[in-house]
Amino acid sequence: MIHIAVCEDEQSYADQLKEYIERFSREKDVPIRTSFFRDGDEIVEKYSGDYDIILMDIQMRFMDGMTAAEQIRKVDEKVVIMFITNMTSYAIRGYQVDALDYVLKPVEYFSFSQKLERAIGRIESDDGFPVAISMAEGVVRVDASDIYYIESEGHNLRYVTKNGEYRTRQKIGDAEKLLEGHGFFRSNKGYLVNLEHVDGVRGSCAIVHGEELLISRSRKNEFMNVLAAMLN
């Protein structure tokens, strides 16, 4: 299911976009869930990291759409952003935040449906698996393939990724369930390892991103078999 966030402060336009999205969903037989926000500060404050597409009005009262998009891009590089505006000069600035496109007001269904189809095509062409990491300062969304490993630290997890380290309050068992089928293996009770980034095995440790991560004795044979199967 596609999850679309609509950030629009004019109720008439929000209602129109809702109608257009529902029509598109019926015509294209694409299941879509839509969430609505009335201002840029609202979507930034409540950002959950699970949106596929954001339709963002540029001119809003408290936080304009460009500022909101800049804040979102700090934590989510993959969400598809399309701006809604009546001024093309604003829309051109959208490329600074890697906006896919812009929708001009007044919104016509035919043009809107083409742009939405393009946005969905962008999502479907991405073979990654986004993982939302919730932290005190906000939500970061990373692709599963960019995670080197996850370490349990009491009631928290430490995600070690290509883009840095992130800590979140989560159980490692929950992360293991979420990433099932995406090339991760629980090498012991404290580590969930991305097999794609295993550079080798030394004694009872897996070498991941230059670090030695312990493999428990009871799981080593299975770890070696799964790793060998992945390499073949």
RABELLIN-V118783 format. One record per residue. RES is the residue in one small letter. SS is DSSP state (@ for helix, = for strand, . for the rest). OMEGA is omega in radians with two decimals (999 if undefined). Layout:
# RABELLIN-V118783
res=RES ss=SS omega=OMEGA
res=RES ss=SS omega=OMEGA
This chain:
# RABELLIN-V118783
res=m ss=. omega=3.10
res=i ss== omega=3.10
res=h ss== omega=-3.12
res=i ss== omega=3.01
res=a ss== omega=3.09
res=v ss== omega=3.11
res=c ss== omega=-3.03
res=e ss=. omega=-3.06
res=d ss=. omega=3.09
res=e ss=. omega=-3.03
res=q ss=@ omega=-3.11
res=s ss=@ omega=3.11
res=y ss=@ omega=3.10
res=a ss=@ omega=3.11
res=d ss=@ omega=3.14
res=q ss=@ omega=3.12
res=l ss=@ omega=3.08
res=k ss=@ omega=3.13
res=e ss=@ omega=-3.13
res=y ss=@ omega=-3.13
res=i ss=@ omega=3.11
res=e ss=@ omega=3.10
res=r ss=@ omega=3.11
res=f ss=@ omega=-3.13
res=s ss=@ omega=3.13
res=r ss=@ omega=-3.06
res=e ss=@ omega=-3.08
res=k ss=@ omega=-3.11
res=d ss=. omega=3.13
res=v ss=. omega=3.11
res=p ss=. omega=-3.09
res=i ss== omega=3.00
res=r ss== omega=-3.05
res=t ss== omega=3.04
res=s ss== omega=-3.06
res=f ss== omega=3.09
res=f ss== omega=-3.05
res=r ss=. omega=-3.12
res=d ss=. omega=-3.13
res=g ss=@ omega=-3.13
res=d ss=@ omega=-3.13
res=e ss=@ omega=-3.12
res=i ss=@ omega=3.10
res=v ss=@ omega=-3.11
res=e ss=@ omega=-3.08
res=k ss=. omega=-3.03
res=y ss=. omega=-3.06
res=s ss=. omega=3.11
res=g ss=. omega=-3.11
res=d ss=. omega=3.10
res=y ss=. omega=3.06
res=d ss=. omega=-3.10
res=i ss== omega=3.02
res=i ss== omega=2.99
res=l ss== omega=-2.94
res=m ss== omega=3.00
res=d ss== omega=-3.11
res=i ss=. omega=-3.08
res=q ss=. omega=3.10
res=m ss=. omega=-2.92
res=r ss=. omega=-2.99
res=f ss=. omega=3.08
res=m ss=. omega=-3.11
res=d ss=. omega=-3.05
res=g ss=@ omega=3.13
res=m ss=@ omega=3.10
res=t ss=@ omega=3.12
res=a ss=@ omega=3.14
res=a ss=@ omega=3.12
res=e ss=@ omega=3.11
res=q ss=@ omega=3.14
res=i ss=@ omega=-3.12
res=r ss=@ omega=3.11
res=k ss=. omega=-3.08
res=v ss=. omega=-3.08
res=d ss== omega=-3.10
res=e ss=. omega=-2.96
res=k ss=. omega=-3.09
res=v ss=. omega=3.14
res=v ss== omega=-3.13
res=i ss== omega=3.00
res=m ss== omega=-3.13
res=f ss== omega=3.06
res=i ss== omega=-3.06
res=t ss== omega=3.02
res=n ss=. omega=3.13
res=m ss=. omega=-3.11
res=t ss=@ omega=3.14
res=s ss=@ omega=3.06
res=y ss=@ omega=-3.07
res=a ss=@ omega=-3.13
res=i ss=@ omega=3.11
res=r ss=@ omega=-3.11
res=g ss=@ omega=-3.14
res=y ss=@ omega=3.08
res=q ss=@ omega=3.11
res=v ss=@ omega=3.10
res=d ss=. omega=3.05
res=a ss=. omega=-3.11
res=l ss=. omega=-3.00
res=d ss== omega=3.03
res=y ss== omega=3.13
res=v ss== omega=-3.11
res=l ss== omega=3.01
res=k ss=. omega=-0.10
res=p ss=. omega=-3.02
res=v ss=. omega=3.06
res=e ss=. omega=-3.03
res=y ss=@ omega=-3.05
res=f ss=@ omega=3.13
res=s ss=@ omega=-3.14
res=f ss=@ omega=-3.10
res=s ss=@ omega=3.11
res=q ss=@ omega=-3.13
res=k ss=@ omega=3.12
res=l ss=@ omega=3.10
res=e ss=@ omega=3.10
res=r ss=@ omega=3.13
res=a ss=@ omega=3.11
res=i ss=@ omega=3.06
res=g ss=@ omega=3.09
res=r ss=@ omega=3.13
res=i ss=@ omega=-3.06
res=e ss=@ omega=3.14
res=s ss=. omega=3.11
res=d ss=. omega=-3.07
res=d ss=. omega=-3.08
res=g ss=. omega=3.10
res=f ss=. omega=-3.08
res=p ss== omega=3.12
res=v ss== omega=3.12
res=a ss== omega=3.13
res=i ss== omega=-3.10
res=s ss== omega=3.12
res=m ss== omega=-3.13
res=a ss=. omega=-3.09
res=e ss=. omega=3.11
res=g ss== omega=-3.11
res=v ss== omega=3.04
res=v ss== omega=3.10
res=r ss== omega=3.14
res=v ss== omega=3.08
res=d ss== omega=-3.10
res=a ss=@ omega=-3.12
res=s ss=@ omega=3.14
res=d ss=@ omega=3.11
res=i ss== omega=3.08
res=y ss== omega=3.09
res=y ss== omega=3.10
res=i ss== omega=-3.10
res=e ss== omega=3.09
res=s ss== omega=3.09
res=e ss== omega=-3.08
res=g ss=. omega=3.13
res=h ss=. omega=-3.11
res=n ss== omega=3.04
res=l ss== omega=3.04
res=r ss== omega=3.09
res=y ss== omega=3.09
res=v ss== omega=-3.00
res=t ss== omega=3.09
res=k ss=. omega=-3.09
res=n ss=. omega=3.13
res=g ss== omega=-3.11
res=e ss== omega=3.13
res=y ss== omega=3.11
res=r ss== omega=-3.11
res=t ss== omega=3.09
res=r ss== omega=-3.05
res=q ss=. omega=3.06
res=k ss=. omega=-3.10
res=i ss=@ omega=3.09
res=g ss=@ omega=3.11
res=d ss=@ omega=3.10
res=a ss=@ omega=3.13
res=e ss=@ omega=3.11
res=k ss=@ omega=-3.13
res=l ss=@ omega=-3.04
res=l ss=. omega=3.11
res=e ss=. omega=-3.13
res=g ss=. omega=-3.12
res=h ss=. omega=3.00
res=g ss=. omega=3.12
res=f ss== omega=-3.13
res=f ss== omega=3.12
res=r ss== omega=-3.06
res=s ss== omega=2.97
res=n ss== omega=-3.04
res=k ss=. omega=-3.06
res=g ss=. omega=-3.07
res=y ss== omega=2.98
res=l ss== omega=-2.94
res=v ss== omega=3.01
res=n ss== omega=-3.05
res=l ss=@ omega=3.12
res=e ss=@ omega=-3.07
res=h ss=@ omega=3.07
res=v ss== omega=-3.11
res=d ss== omega=3.13
res=g ss== omega=3.11
res=v ss== omega=3.13
res=r ss== omega=-3.11
res=g ss=. omega=-3.13
res=s ss=. omega=-3.10
res=c ss== omega=3.00
res=a ss== omega=3.12
res=i ss== omega=-3.10
res=v ss== omega=3.12
res=h ss=. omega=3.10
res=g ss=. omega=-3.12
res=e ss== omega=3.11
res=e ss== omega=-3.13
res=l ss== omega=-3.02
res=l ss== omega=3.00
res=i ss=. omega=-3.12
res=s ss=. omega=-3.10
res=r ss=@ omega=-3.08
res=s ss=@ omega=-3.08
res=r ss=@ omega=-3.01
res=k ss=@ omega=-3.12
res=n ss=@ omega=3.13
res=e ss=@ omega=3.12
res=f ss=@ omega=-3.11
res=m ss=@ omega=-3.14
res=n ss=@ omega=-3.14
res=v ss=@ omega=3.12
res=l ss=@ omega=3.13
res=a ss=@ omega=3.14
res=a ss=@ omega=-3.13
res=m ss=@ omega=-3.10
res=l ss=@ omega=-3.11
res=n ss=. omega=999
